[in-house]
Amino acid sequence: MSDQVFEQIAEELYQQGYSVLSHALPDTLCRALAQEVRDLPAERFSRAGVGRQEAYVKAETIRRDEICWIDNTTEAGHAWLEWADKLQQAINRRLFLGLFSFESHYAHYQAGDFYKVHRDAFRGQQNRVLTLVAYLNPDWQAEDGGELLIYPDEGHEPLLSVLPEFGTLVVFLSEEFPHEVLPAQTDRYSIAGWYRINSGNSRRVDPAR
């Protein structure tokens, strides 16, 4: 089943630069991740910021979610990173993107939290190549809000509006598509991840984050 999902993602990336698939994550994996993110102690989460390294700041007028980075130290985290690695290999085989590494975190939006329009990578600074978002919200309803809006490269009308429904997976070219998260009426859980290329050189590997 995952092989078919990987092939569809690669084909849609090739054709249009983005892919949105319902029930894309294996159900057992999705349930394990959904349980883990809800069981994590509050102190594992930190307020998210914007920018990288020296330019990193916490700006609650831009985003108000809290995040927890995912690693191999838990069963669910290990299974997730294995699945993401298989997707990386499939995309590289199909599209020759040279994806080198992957980083991801849980994101928790409390009622009213948002993330205004932004890009995940800027032209000429491309080490984040693909953005991946997975949703962990069972029984999500349209009236709960929290949509992901994806915009064309130029333009103010959304290209896509995606409800954060359980098992839905969104993948898109990080440089090409501005996007935002609208406020939800209840707690909203997701994973945000990025596939990167190595923009370093023979003496230095570009750091994961």
Secondary structure, DSSP 8 states (H G I E B T S, - for coil): -HHHHHHHHHHHHHHHSEEEETT-S-HHHHHHHHHHHHHS-GGG-EE--BS-GGG-B--TTTB--EEEE--TTSHHHHHHHHHHHHHHHHHHHHH-----EEEEEEEEE-TT--EEEE-SS-TT--SEEEEEEEE--TT--GGGB--EEE--SS-SS-SEEE---TT-EEEEETTT--EEE--BSS-EEEEEEEEE---SBTTB-----
